[in-house]
Amino acid sequence: MFTLWAREFKDNKMIKNMTIRDDRKETRTHKIFDAIDKICYEFDLSKPIWLDSNIAEFKKISKVRFKKDSFIDEIDFDYLELAVIEEDEEWEYL
């Protein structure tokens, strides 16, 4: 099971959160972008732009913060944080 937790923060307080679970046989990248689509629809946001710093952070710790510079539209919160909180790895046994 793949689980992504999305949270909006304003003034160091969580104002919205949502968890997306995905058990499809898709790549991690597909699951992440599908989850972002659902989150943006639910939170009524434009999709964030992945800056190089966002990509590096997500690759390193499976967590990323999108601040106002990642959005084309104005946002009424400080940042959107996405974190992978569960990820099963499939192993092939020879």
VENDA-V232675 format. One record per residue. RES is the residue in one letter. SS is DSSP state (helix for helix, strand for strand, loop for the rest). OMEGA is omega as a letter, one per 30 degrees, with the letter a starting at -180 (NA if undefined). BURIAL is 1 if it has 16 or more other ideal C-beta (glycine too) atoms within 10 Angstrom, else 0. Layout:
BEGIN
res	ss	omega	burial
RES	SS	OMEGA	BURIAL
RES	SS	OMEGA	BURIAL
END
This chain:
BEGIN
res	ss	omega	burial
M	loop	l	0
F	strand	a	1
T	strand	l	1
L	strand	a	1
W	strand	l	1
A	strand	a	1
R	strand	l	1
E	strand	l	1
F	strand	l	1
K	strand	a	0
D	loop	l	0
N	loop	l	0
K	strand	l	0
M	strand	a	0
I	strand	l	0
K	strand	l	0
N	strand	a	0
M	strand	l	0
T	strand	l	0
I	strand	l	1
R	strand	a	0
D	strand	l	1
D	loop	l	0
R	loop	l	0
K	loop	l	0
E	loop	l	0
T	loop	l	0
R	helix	a	0
T	helix	l	0
H	helix	a	0
K	helix	a	1
I	helix	a	1
F	helix	l	0
D	helix	l	1
A	helix	l	1
I	helix	l	1
D	helix	a	0
K	helix	a	0
I	helix	a	1
C	helix	l	1
Y	helix	a	0
E	helix	a	0
F	helix	a	1
D	loop	a	0
L	loop	l	1
S	loop	l	0
K	loop	l	0
P	loop	l	1
I	loop	l	0
W	loop	l	0
L	loop	l	0
D	helix	l	0
S	helix	l	0
N	helix	a	1
I	helix	a	0
A	helix	l	0
E	helix	a	0
F	helix	l	1
K	helix	a	0
K	helix	a	0
I	helix	a	0
S	loop	l	0
K	strand	a	0
V	strand	l	1
R	strand	l	1
F	strand	l	1
K	loop	a	1
K	helix	l	0
D	helix	l	0
S	helix	a	1
F	loop	l	1
I	loop	l	0
D	loop	l	0
E	loop	l	0
I	loop	a	1
D	loop	l	0
F	loop	a	1
D	loop	l	1
Y	strand	l	1
L	strand	a	1
E	strand	l	1
L	strand	l	1
A	strand	l	0
V	strand	a	1
I	strand	l	0
E	strand	l	0
E	strand	l	0
D	loop	l	0
E	loop	l	0
E	loop	a	0
W	loop	l	0
E	loop	l	0
Y	loop	a	0
L	loop	NA	0
END
